[in-house]
Amino acid sequence: MKDIRKLLAVAAGVAMVAAACSSKSHSGSSPSGGSGGGSHTINIGLLTDFTGLAASAAKTSVQGVEAGAIMAKRDGYTIHYTLADTQTSPASALSAAQKLVQQNHVSAVVAVSAIAFAAAPYLTAHDEPVVGVAEDGPEWIKAKNMFSTFGFLDTTKVSTLDGKLFKMLGATNIGTLGYSISPTSAEAAKSAAVSAQAAGLKVGYLNANFPFGSTNVQPVAIKMKAAGVDGLTASVDPNTGLALLTALRQSGDNPKVALFPTGYGADLSQGGPGAVQAAQGAYFTLEFEPVEMNTPATRQFAADLKAVGVKGDPTYGEYAGYTSVALLLQALKKTGPNPSHSTLIKALSSITNFDASGLLGNYPLSMANRNASGATGCTFITRLVGNSFHTVPNADPICGVQIPGKSVSGSS
């Protein structure tokens, strides 16, 4: 089957760039604090890329879960978690998941990992409830025990969103870049190109086969400049994306629009020492309300992060961990104390109004709908100016709809 081939391809690719050694798990518990009585206790596992190539994006999910535990405490729940490090290795991801189930006997797993797919079949076979972020592959759509806090993202479907955004910001000729070993990254690059074309824009360059984590972007920059690209989107890590933007500017081609799905907030540091300068004027997408919106939800999120020692802007991992706990908490309120795996999965499946503790704004999700074209079809946009991120008018959030008859494939 196509999806099996894609997963095997990703597993093989990641295995080539990460050591497939045995997993290490570290135990932890929710910090004390909050106003709740802590009358109910639940043990969960956090499956994340705490070390390895993907750690830069995922390791702060620990602080997100700890901040989520502060939130849960206010509602009378005490959360204890066991950290299960995938080491950015498929073999380690699987063994870490096995330990969570067989030895730690967790009630649920929070998955914030670029290679969660490696553990997904095992967790599904054991009916383990999984909440987290659908960043790695299509298993989140098909596995009935897995629930993503930004929806059941199907990157093979094409939304009007990318084309609408580029058109609004004034780009006319689009270049896209994605990693070859990640179905989500490759498909997002292709989908952005199709969306741009559907909006009447030109696609001067498309590359969905770029090496994972590479910063050898000069050949790409040369081809984008030759194609006259004035709008750039790269579904890659900040180090790759910002290196490309820098190379384009150094070549004399300064794109009118540079749009990145990673790098918002404290994650910008992943781009290296010169990241702030390199990212000037760039746009960043975010699934949840950015703290710059200063809503009640973002203020509470920031306060809970501060309570566990986080200073400065939040990260993707912190958003992911925090909203995962919010989703789990909403299900626990339906089940009562000591739910079985099947009861918890049933409760998660019945949620039709998940708003991520307010961080999804007025665009709540239904966990019962696995046929969505990609979350709510909405995303929040910020732009870096100086040392600060700023919201973008008409893009807090900006939404799209699925384009009938348009799809992409993850195959090369």
SVG drawing of the C-alpha trace seen along z (x, -y; Angstrom):
<svg xmlns="http://www.w3.org/2000/svg" viewBox="-19 -46 45 51">
<polyline fill="none" stroke="black" stroke-width="0.4" points="0.0,0.0 1.1,-3.6 1.0,-4.6 3.1,-1.6 5.7,-2.5 5.8,-6.0 6.3,-5.0 9.0,-2.5 10.8,-5.2 10.7,-7.6 12.0,-4.9 14.8,-4.1 15.8,-7.7 15.8,-8.6 17.7,-5.4 20.4,-6.5 20.9,-9.8 20.2,-8.8 21.7,-6.1 19.2,-3.3 20.1,-2.7 18.0,-1.6 15.6,-4.1 16.1,-5.8 13.2,-6.8 13.3,-9.3 10.5,-9.6 9.0,-12.9 5.9,-14.3 3.8,-17.4 5.1,-20.3 3.2,-21.3 1.0,-24.3 -2.4,-25.4 -5.6,-25.8 -7.2,-22.4 -7.5,-19.7 -5.6,-17.1 -8.3,-14.5 -7.6,-12.5 -4.2,-11.2 -3.3,-10.0 0.0,-8.6 1.0,-9.4 4.0,-8.9 5.6,-11.6 7.0,-10.1 9.2,-12.8 12.5,-13.4 14.4,-14.6 17.7,-13.9 18.8,-13.3 18.3,-15.3 14.7,-16.3 15.3,-17.3 15.7,-21.0 12.0,-21.1 10.6,-18.6 12.5,-18.6 10.7,-21.5 7.5,-19.5 8.6,-18.5 8.0,-22.0 4.7,-22.1 3.5,-19.0 4.6,-20.4 2.8,-23.6 -0.2,-21.5 0.0,-19.8 -0.4,-23.2 -3.5,-23.7 -4.8,-20.2 -4.2,-20.9 -6.7,-23.7 -9.4,-21.3 -8.5,-18.8 -6.2,-16.4 -2.7,-15.5 -0.6,-14.4 2.6,-12.3 4.6,-11.7 7.4,-9.4 9.7,-10.8 10.3,-8.4 13.1,-9.6 12.9,-8.4 16.4,-9.6 15.2,-10.5 15.5,-6.8 12.7,-4.5 14.1,-1.6 14.3,-3.7 10.8,-5.1 9.3,-1.6 11.2,-0.4 10.4,-3.5 6.7,-3.0 6.9,0.6 8.4,-0.4 5.6,-2.9 3.0,-0.2 4.6,2.9 6.5,1.4 5.1,-2.0 1.5,-1.0 0.6,-4.6 -3.0,-5.5 -2.2,-7.6 0.7,-8.7 1.5,-12.3 3.3,-12.0 5.4,-15.0 7.8,-13.4 8.9,-13.5 8.9,-9.7 5.9,-8.8 4.9,-6.6 7.5,-4.0 5.7,-3.4 2.1,-4.0 1.3,-0.4 2.4,1.0 0.4,-1.7 -2.6,-1.1 -2.4,2.7 -2.4,2.2 -5.4,-0.2 -3.2,-2.9 -4.8,-6.4 -2.5,-8.8 -2.8,-12.6 -0.3,-14.9 0.5,-16.6 0.1,-15.0 3.5,-16.2 5.0,-13.0 2.7,-11.0 -0.8,-9.7 -1.2,-7.3 -3.0,-10.0 -5.8,-10.0 -6.3,-6.2 -5.5,-5.0 -8.7,-5.4 -6.6,-5.7 -4.7,-8.8 -5.9,-12.3 -4.1,-15.5 -4.5,-18.8 -4.5,-20.7 -6.7,-18.2 -6.2,-15.2 -3.8,-16.8 -4.0,-15.3 -1.3,-16.9 -2.2,-15.0 -5.3,-17.3 -4.9,-20.8 -6.3,-23.9 -6.8,-27.4 -4.9,-28.7 -1.3,-28.9 -2.4,-30.5 -4.7,-32.9 -2.0,-34.0 0.7,-34.5 -1.8,-36.5 -2.8,-38.7 0.9,-39.4 1.8,-40.3 3.8,-37.3 3.4,-36.3 6.0,-33.5 6.3,-30.9 9.1,-28.5 8.6,-25.6 10.9,-23.3 10.4,-20.1 12.3,-17.2 12.4,-14.0 12.2,-11.6 9.2,-13.2 5.8,-12.6 4.3,-15.6 7.1,-17.9 7.2,-16.6 3.5,-16.7 3.2,-20.2 5.7,-21.5 3.8,-20.0 0.4,-21.1 1.6,-24.7 2.6,-24.7 -0.8,-23.4 -2.6,-25.9 -0.6,-28.7 -1.4,-27.6 -5.1,-27.4 -4.9,-31.0 -3.6,-32.1 0.1,-32.4 3.1,-31.0 5.2,-28.2 8.7,-28.8 10.4,-26.2 9.3,-23.0 11.6,-20.7 10.1,-18.1 13.2,-15.9 15.7,-18.0 17.9,-16.1 16.7,-16.2 18.4,-18.9 20.8,-20.0 21.9,-23.6 23.5,-23.1 21.0,-25.4 23.1,-27.3 22.0,-25.2 18.4,-25.8 18.9,-29.5 20.5,-29.7 17.6,-27.9 15.0,-30.0 16.7,-33.2 16.8,-32.0 13.1,-31.2 12.3,-34.7 10.8,-33.5 9.4,-36.3 7.4,-34.1 9.1,-31.3 7.7,-28.6 9.8,-25.9 8.3,-23.1 11.7,-22.4 13.5,-23.1 14.6,-26.7 18.3,-26.0 17.4,-24.9 14.8,-27.6 16.8,-30.5 19.9,-29.4 17.9,-29.4 16.5,-32.9 20.0,-34.2 21.4,-32.6 18.7,-34.2 19.3,-37.6 23.0,-37.3 22.4,-36.5 20.4,-39.7 17.0,-38.0 15.2,-39.2 11.8,-37.4 8.8,-39.7 7.3,-36.8 9.2,-34.2 6.8,-31.9 7.9,-29.2 5.9,-26.7 8.7,-26.6 10.8,-29.2 8.2,-31.2 9.0,-32.3 12.0,-30.8 12.3,-28.2 14.0,-30.9 17.2,-30.1 17.3,-26.8 18.4,-28.8 21.8,-29.6 23.5,-32.7 22.4,-34.9 18.9,-33.7 17.2,-36.9 19.0,-38.9 18.4,-36.2 14.6,-36.1 13.9,-39.8 10.7,-40.4 9.9,-36.6 6.4,-35.3 5.8,-32.3 2.7,-30.1 1.4,-28.7 -1.5,-26.3 -2.5,-28.2 -2.9,-31.8 0.5,-33.5 1.2,-35.2 1.4,-38.5 -2.4,-38.4 -2.6,-38.8 -5.8,-36.9 -7.0,-35.4 -5.9,-32.0 -2.4,-33.1 -1.9,-35.0 -2.9,-31.8 -0.5,-29.7 2.3,-32.1 1.6,-32.1 1.6,-28.3 4.9,-28.2 6.4,-30.8 5.3,-28.6 7.5,-25.8 10.5,-28.1 10.1,-29.0 11.2,-32.5 10.8,-34.4 8.8,-33.4 7.1,-29.9 8.2,-27.2 6.3,-24.8 7.1,-21.9 5.7,-23.9 2.5,-24.6 2.3,-20.9 2.8,-19.5 0.4,-22.0 -2.4,-21.5 -2.0,-17.7 -2.7,-17.8 -5.6,-20.1 -7.1,-17.5 -6.5,-14.7 -8.1,-16.8 -11.2,-17.4 -11.7,-13.7 -11.0,-12.9 -13.8,-15.2 -16.1,-12.9 -14.8,-9.6 -14.4,-10.3 -11.5,-8.8 -9.5,-5.7 -10.8,-5.3 -9.9,-2.3 -8.1,-2.7 -11.2,-2.0 -13.2,-4.4 -10.7,-7.2 -10.5,-6.6 -14.3,-6.7 -14.3,-10.0 -11.7,-11.5 -13.6,-10.4 -16.7,-12.1 -15.1,-15.6 -16.6,-17.9 -15.5,-21.3 -11.8,-21.1 -10.4,-24.7 -7.0,-23.8 -7.8,-25.7 -8.7,-28.7 -5.6,-28.7 -7.6,-27.8 -9.6,-30.9 -13.0,-30.7 -12.1,-27.7 -12.6,-24.6 -12.0,-21.1 -14.0,-17.9 -12.1,-14.7 -14.9,-12.8 -14.0,-14.0 -11.0,-12.3 -11.8,-13.5 -10.8,-17.1 -8.6,-18.6 -6.2,-19.8 -7.1,-21.0 -9.7,-23.8 -8.3,-25.1 -6.9,-28.0 -3.5,-29.2 -2.2,-32.2 0.6,-34.3 3.2,-36.4 6.1,-38.5 9.5,-39.1 10.4,-42.8 13.4,-43.7 13.5,-41.5 9.7,-41.0 7.0,-39.0 4.0,-40.9 0.5,-39.6 -0.4,-40.1 -3.6,-42.0 -6.3,-39.7 -4.3,-36.6 -5.0,-36.0 -6.1,-33.5 -6.4,-33.2 -8.5,-30.3 -8.9,-28.2 -11.1,-25.5 -10.2,-22.2 -9.9,-22.5 -12.2,-19.9 -10.3,-17.4 -6.8,-18.6 -4.4,-16.3 -0.7,-15.5 1.3,-12.4 4.2,-11.9 6.1,-9.7 9.0,-11.3"/>
</svg>
